[in-house]
Each structure stands twice: as C-alpha cells, then as structure tokens.
Amino acid sequence: MIAPVLLQRQQLDRLWDIDRSEIIDTLYRLQDGKLHPYPDYYDVRGWDPHDRETYTPIHEACFDRGGAFFALFEGEEIAAAAALDTEPRGPQRDLRQLLFFYVSAHKRGQGLGRQLFQLCLRQAAQDGAAGLYVSSIPNKSTVDFYLAQGCRLIEQPDTELFAREPEDIHLVCPCR
C-alpha cells in the first residue's frame, strides 16, 4: 500500500500528470431509476486541452475553502489522486462531493482507487458529513467501481451538480 500525500496548493498542477487514458466501450444511461448499459466507443488519450483551463480554478477554489487533495505517488510519479470538497451537497446539504478521482492507466486494478475512495469516505465522516456525493462520468467501468465501493443512485441529485453534468450518473455513498 502506498502512503497517501496531502497535496499543497502549489502542487495541484500535478493532477494533470495522471494518465487518464482508456478505451470506453459501454456507457450507462439512467432511465426510470435504473442504470441501462449501452454500447458506445471512446478512445480517451489523456486530458482534453480545455480541462486544465476549466478545472484548475475549480480545484483552487475547492482547496481555498478547505478541500483535501489526496495523492498516491510512486517515487516522483503521481499514480492516483482524489479531491474531497467541503461545500455541502445533496438535498439535505449533508454530503461532501468527491470532486476529482483518477488512477493512472497503468496503475488501475492494483487497489489504489479503493484505497483513495476509503480515505475520502473516512475524511468525510470525520468532517461530519453523512456521505460522499459522486457525479460520475457514465462510463460503465467507472460507475461499476463506485457501486462496488458501496455507492448507490441518489434519489434527488444536487441541483447545481445535475445542471452542470446532466449526463453524469449521480451517486451517494453513506459514511459507515
């Protein structure tokens, strides 16, 4: 197990060093309260050029309000990272958003994602939250990972997050 590191603000740029490459061949669509898989194909070869421009200010604002950015390094290489926001989310405003969550392509399947997810869940509980709010890309393998961690579909998505990402699969994971 790799010891997690709490990133400092000046290290947030390291998030873009994660290799998010993957082949996506199945997506989920939420219909009538159920997940329905359907075939689709994306060859993701890294970050969209606009991601850094769009999300860096969001990451910095999260950090500035007390958000935690956890990273797992192997030597100098960032292998995985997750961000837990402090802004209240969900219908009761008692959830904390998993704002960022990626494991480098060549490190997937080694338990790093599970380690980071559990760390964020414990941190949310320590902060007094009822659980994690996850707005996941509809990639079947990503959603299946979250479901395996104990997430379930949220009955009432967060209004702001749903408006921002209506195609995402909105999930909640209660703190145990």
Secondary structure, DSSP 8 states (H G I E B T S, - for coil): ---EEE--GGGGGGGGGS---EEEEEEEEEETTEEEEEEEEEEE-S--HHHHHHHHHHHHHHHHTT-EEEEEEETTEEEEEEEEEEEEESTTS-EEEEEEEEE-GGGTTSSHHHHHHHHHHHHHHHTT-SEEEEEE-SBHHHHHHHHHTT-EE-SS--HHHHHH-TTSEEEEEE--
